[in-house]
Amino acid sequence: MAGGLRRWWKDTQKRRAGILPPESLLRQPRHLPGVIRLQGNPWRYADALSFYWSWREIWGDEIYLFPSPRTSPRIIDGGANLGLATLFFLQKYPGARVTAVEPDPTIFSLLQQNLESWKNENLLLLPCALAATPGKRPFQSRGADAGRLDLEAASAASLEVECLALDDLLTEPVDFLKLDLEGAETEVLEASHRLDRVEFLFVEHHSFAGSPRNLERLLSVLSRSGFTYWIRSQFLPDRPWERIQTNEGMDLQVNIFAKRISA
């Protein structure tokens, strides 16, 4: 009980300081756009629930915090969504040069508005998806943080988005690469020939129910490219042998924290 009380008090203090999101977001209807103050500025979101958990992970748990010996680290935010991670990078690493990539047109508009006050020569926002090859691909917009490329066949609800190969961004050494691509992460990493330019890498891996697993392929790419890694569960069914539960069609999500062995 004492430990639980201490955690509650710490969370309360963090919430008052704006580090943790207000719990009122959890009581709002899904996919209802809104505005809240974050770091003293208005912040627009498309879905309160996904926004709450992203805020808690990025700012409360600091899952993207990495040791940077440089005053102006090069950072790529693949799957930037509303810009929470991009804002985290800009504030934690003053002078950082950040490229944020987001394909969903509606979400990208919110991203632009949220980061308007941070716009300068060190911040580049790209309205496209990362994929194995450049070109146009069908994309499913989910109205929150789960928009994704149609990895098998276009559906009636798909829209077309421009795609960019990861290597087009790896034109120089990159201190931190974040990939949250809702299923496209394996094809993107497998197609890259420049991962040796990346020091620290975060990948959120997604496996869809009924589809073949490709986690071992992704991990093989990391090993061949000179990374060591750690894996943390993000979502998995409580009793997978008995009943498969899904989240946005996925029955497994894991966070992979990787760093170059020489780093």
N, C-alpha and C positions, 0 to 999 in steps of 0.2 A: 504493500500500500504506500509506504514512504517513497519508494522509487517511482511509483506512478504519480504521486503528488509532485515530486520534483520535476518530472518530465512535463506535467501539466503547467507548472509555474514557469519553466523555461520556455515552453511554447507560447504561453501568454505574454511573456516579456518580448519574445521575438515578434509576435503578432502586433504588439503595440509599437514596436520599432519599424514595422513594415517589412520585416524579413520573411514572415510567414503570412499567407493569405488569410483574410477574414473567413470564418466558418459560415458566414451567411451565404457565401457563394454556393455551398453545398445544398442549400435549400431552394435554389432558383430552378425554374424549368429548364430542361435541356434545349440547346440550340436557340436560346433567346439572347440576341446581342445586347451588350451593355457597356457601360464605361465605369471605371473605378480609378482611384488615384493610386499610382505606384511610383515610388521614389519621388514623390512630390508633383508628379505630372499626370494628366489624364491618360488612361490606358484603355484602349478599346479591345473587346473580346467578342468572340462569336458564340461561345458556349461556356457557361460558368463552370461546369464540372471539370472539363478537360483543362480549362485555364487554372483552376484551383490546384490540381495535381501537378501540372507543369511548374507552376510558381513554387510549390512546396519542394519539389525535387531540385529545381535549379537554384533557388535562393536559400531555401531552408537546409537542404542536404548538400548543396554545393557540389553536385556530381560532375560538373565540368571544370572544377578548379584543378589546375595543373601547375607544376613548378616551372617558371620561365626565367631563364638567366638574362633574357634580353628586355630592354625597356620598351621596345616596339615589336612584340611578337606578331607573327603572321598567323591568322586564324581563319578557317573556313567553316561556316555554319551551314551544313547541308540539311535541308528540311527545317528552315528557320521558323516556320509558323508565324506566330504573332510578334516574334522578336524578343522573347524573354531571355533566351540564351545569348543573343547578340548584345542585349543591354548588359547582361552579366559580364560578358567579355570586355565591353567598353568601359565599365566601371571598375572591374577588378584589375584590368591591365591598361592603365592610361597610356595612350600612344599606340595601342594595338591597331593593326591594319586588318580589318574584318571584311570578308565577303560573305553575305547572307543570301542563300538560294531558297526560293519558295515558289512552287508552281501553281498553287491554287489562286486564281485571280481575285476572289473575294478576300481570302486571307492575306494575300500580298498587299492589297489596298490597306488593310488594317495595319500590316507591318510597316508600310510607308508612313502612315499617320503616327503610329506609336514612336517611331524613331526620327521623326521630323526634326526635333531639336538637337539630334546628334549628327545630322547630316554634315559631312565634310569630306575632304579628299581621302581620309582613311577608312571610310565606310562605303561599301558598294553593295547595293541591293539588286539581285537578279531575279526576274520573274520567269523562272524556268525550272525544269526538273533535272536531276542528275540521273543518267542512264548509261548503259553500256556504250551507246553510240549517239551522236548528235542527230537531230531531226525532230519530227513531230510524232507524238505518241498519244493514244487515248488515256484519259485521266479521270478517275472517280473523285468527285468532290464530296466530302462527308460533312461539311459545315462545321468542322471543329479541328481536331488535330490528327485525323486519321485519313486524310485525302491521300490517294495512291495512284500510281500508274496501273492501268489494266494490264496485268502481267500475262494473261492468257489470251483473251479476246475482248474486243470492245463491246460494251453493253449499251443499251439504249440511253442510259443516263450519263454516258461518258462525254467528255469534252476534249478537245485537242489542246495539248500544250507543247511548247518548245522544250527540247531536251539538250543537255550539255554533257559531254563526257568529262569525268573527273579530271583526267589528265590535262584538259584545257585550263584548269585552275592550278594545277601543280607545276607551274612554270618556274618556281623558285622554292627554296626551302620553306616548309610549313611547320610551325611550332605545334599547332593543334588542329586536328581535323575531326569534326563532329558529323556523324551520318545518322540521321533519323528519317529513313526513306520509306517506311511502311511496306517493306517487302522487296524493294529494289536494291537493297544494300549489297547482296551477294553478287548480282550481275555487275554492279558498279565497281566493286573491288576486284572482281575477276578480270575485268577489262582494262584495269589500270596497269601501266608499266612504269609508273613514277612514285610508287609508294615508298621507295627508299628516301624520298625527300621529306617524309613526314616523321616527326619525332613522337608526338603523342596522338593517340587515336581513340575516339569513343564511337562505338557502333551500337545502336539499338536494333537487335535482330528480331525479325518477325516470322513466325511460321503459321501458315493458314491451315485450318482444319480440312482434311481431305486431300491436301497437296503433299507432294514428296518433301521430305526434310532436306534442307541444304546448309544447315549449320556447320556440318563437318567440312563442306567446301569452303565456307567463309573462313573458318579457323585455319584451314590448310593454307589459304592465301596469306593470312597473317604470319604464320610460321615461316613460309617460304620467303616472305618479304622482310624478315629479320625482327619481328615483334615478339615480345612475350606478352601474355594477357591474363586477365582475371575475369570471371563471369559471375554475374549476380542475377538472380531471377527477378523479373519484372511482373510477369503474369504466367500462371500455369494452373490447370485444373486441380482441385483439392484431392480428388480421387480419380486420376485419369484412367485407371483400369476399369472403373465402374461406369463413369459418365464423363463425356467430354464437354466441358464448359468452354465458351468462347467469349472473346472480347473484340468487337468489331470484326468478327470472322476469324480471329486468330486464336489458336489454342496454346500458343507458347510465345512469350516475349522475354528476351534476356538482354541485359546490358553488358557490353564487353568493353573493358578498360584495357587498352593496349599501349605499350611504349616500346620504342626501339631499344633493342638489347644494349646498345652502346650508350643510350641516353642516361 
